[in-house]
């Protein structure tokens, strides 16, 4: 390769790196979204990790019995196809935007291990946003955080909503708990073995797989939304996950033809949320 081309490629790579907001800037962006709606941050010690949550200041005063918890996606897991990020805090916390758009009822947002609070989590290493992003200890920490969110909001039952990899965590939590009334995913990574095979990615060797939990989830009402233009989690993978359930299982798939992995879920969320909880 000519030296001029090598230098041009290096310059382009360096320019791409400089356009990624810092972890603090990403945290500040989430904070601004939450504060604009009167939501407050809460750091939740949960075993090996401390997780960041957001919830309305008035959540404890709401007499509703059910809390809807939105689990964030994988965030900024990779800088390039071969280089993991140093910090998985999301650039666009879509699950937070969904939580803020919920049309009624109690809601809370739950970040994933190592997001937002990377420096406060000595256990965090890049494996927890790459090969071990759905590891047993990740699911256990998220479950402990759910217990504390229930207590903080005086709730007894849960609806779990997850975007992308947060859909996988939500499904794994639902398979292990007895207080979940409904599972909702948006562009959910519900079978990471099929996903890594389809997209020719490195396998998530240290992660649990929601596709192995069909028996535990077969009686739970579920809605799985997929985007017709989503190349990150193709709609076919979501359909295949739902097709693995026995006939008559309360599992629904809705494909929004013009949506991709991020657009336009938050804008349409009041309509989609009602569809998922009222049927």
N, C-alpha and C positions, 0 to 999 in steps of 0.2 A: 504493500500500500504506500503511495507517495506520502512524503512527510507532511505536505500541505493538507492532505485529507485527514491524516492522523490528528494534526493540530486542530483542524476544524471540528472533528468529532469530539475531541477533548473539550474544546470550548463550548460546544453544544451541551455536553454532559454537565459541565460546571454551571452553565447558565440554568439548566433544568433544576439543579440542586438548589440554586439560590432562590428559585421561585417558590420553594416549599416553605410555608410559614413555620416559624419556630414552634416548639411544643407549647410555650407560654402564650404565643399569639393564638394558637388553636384553642387552648383552654379559655383565653379571654373571649374569644368569639362565642363559645358555648355559654359562658357566664353572661354575656350580653343578651343572648337569646332568652335565657332563663329569667334574668332580672327584669326584662321588658314585660314579662307576664306575671311578675310577682312570685317567681319560683326561687327557692333557696338551695344552695349546695349543701350536701351532707357527706362527709367522709365516713365510710362504714368499715370498721375493722372486721375482717371476715376470714379468719384462719391465716393462711399464708399470705394473703393479700389485703390491701385496703382499697375498697372500691368507691368511686365517686357516684353519688346519686343526686338528682334534682327532684324536688317536689314542691307543691304549692305551700305557702306559709299557712294557709287555712285548712290543709288536708286533714289534720287531726280533728277539726271541728265538724267535718262532713260526716253525717250519720250513715252514709251508704256502707253496706257490708262488704262490697267487692272493690278491690283495688286492681286497676289495670297497670301493669308494669311493662315498660318498653325497654328492651335489651338492645344495646348498640351493636352495630356491625363490627367488622374486623378493624376498621380504622385504617390508618396509614401503616399497613403491614410491610410493604415493600417500597423501596425507592425506584428500583428497576426490577426486571424479571429475575435477576440473580443477586440483588443486594437488598437484604432486609433493612427496614427502617431502624433508627436508633430509638424511636419512641412511637408507639402506635396510636397516639391521640388522634382522633379523626379530624380531617380538614372540614368535612361537612357532616356534622352529627345528625344524620337523617332521623334516627330514632328519637332524638330530642325534639326535632321539628314535628314529628308525628305526635308525640306526647302533648306538645303544646297546642296541637290542632284538634285534639280529641273533643268532640262536640258536647259531651256531658259525662258526669260520673267522676269518680276519683281516679287520678292518674299519677304515676311517678316514672322517672327515668333512671335507668341503671347502666352505668358504663361498665366496660369489660375490665378484667384484671390488667394492670399496667397502663391503661389509658388515663390521661390527665394527671395521675399521681405517680408517674414512673420513678421519680427520685425518692419517693417515700416508700417504695416497695423493693427492699433488698433482694427479694426472691425473683424479681423480674429479670428475665433474659429473653433474647429474641425468639427462643423456642416457644414462648407463650403467645406470640402472635404469628408464628409460622407452623411448625409441625405439631406443636402441643396446644394449639389455640382452643381445642375442645377437650383438653386433658381432664381426667377425673378431679384433680385438685381445682381446676378452673370452675367446673360445675359445682363442686362442693362450696367454694367461696361464694359463688353467685347464689346458691341456695341459702347460705347463711345471711347474705344481704337481703334476700326476700323476707326472711323471718323478721329482720329488723325493720324493714319498710312496713310490713304488716303492723308491727307493734307501734311504730311512729304515727301511723295513720288510723289506728283503731279499726283495722280491717280483719275479716275472717277468711275471705275467699279471694282468689286471684284469677285474673285473665292475663295471660302472657302474650306479648307481642314482640316479635324480633325481626330486624332487618338483616338480610344477608347472613353473615356468620352469627349474628345475634339470633337469627331464626333457628340455627342449629342448637345454640345454648338454650333457647326457650324450649325447644322440643325435648332436649335431654333433661331439663328441669322438670317439665311436665310428666315425663315418664317415671320420675323418681319421687314425686310428691303426690299427696292425696288431697290438696286444697286448691287445685287448678281446675277451673270450670270450663275453660276454653283456651285453645291455642290458635294464634294468628301469626302468620309469617308474611313478609313482604320480600320478594326476591330471595327467599331463604335457601341457604346451603344445607339441604336436608339429606344429602347422600354424598359425603365428600369423596368417597372412593370413585363413584361415577363421575363426579365433578373433575377430579384431578386427571382421570383417564380421558375424559372428553376434551379437556383443554390442554392436555399434555403438560401437567404441572407436577411438581414433586409431591409424592403422597404425604398425607398428614399422619405419619406413622405413630405418633404418640397421642392421638386424639380419639375420643369416642365418636361413634357415628350414629346419627338419628335413625338411619335406615335399619339399624339393628334393633330398634325399639318398637317395631310395628305391634307386637303383641301387647306391650304395656300401654300403647296409645290407642288401641283399636276402638275403645268405647268413648274416647274423649272427643267432643265436638271440635272440629278444626276448619279453618279457612286459610288457604294458601294462595296468595296473590303473586302473579308473575307478570313480567313485562314482555310484550311481543318483540321488542327491540333490545332486549337485554342480552348482551354478549358475555357478561360476567357470570351470570347464572341463567343459562338458557331455560326457557319455559318448559321445554321437553323434560328436563331433569325434575322439575317440580311435579309435572304430570305423572312421571314414572314413580315418584315417591308415593303419591296418592293412589296410584293403581295397584300398589303392593298390598293395600288393605283389603280385607275380605268384603264381599258384596254386602251392602247395607250399612257399612261403617259410616259414621257422620263426618265424612271428610269431603271438603269441597275445594275445588280449584277455580280461580277466576283469573283469566288472562286479559290484561289491558293492552290492546294491540299496539298502541303508539307510545307506550312507556318503556324506558330502559331501566338501568340499575338504580338511578337516582331520580329521574324525572318521570312522572310528575306526582309522586306519591303524597307528599305533604299537602299539596294544593287540593288534592281530591280526597284527603283522608276523612273528613266528616262523612262523606257519602259512603266510602268503603267501610269505615268502622261500623256504621249503622247496618250495612249489609251483613257484616260478619257477626255482630252480636244479636241482631234481632231475628235471624232465621234459625 
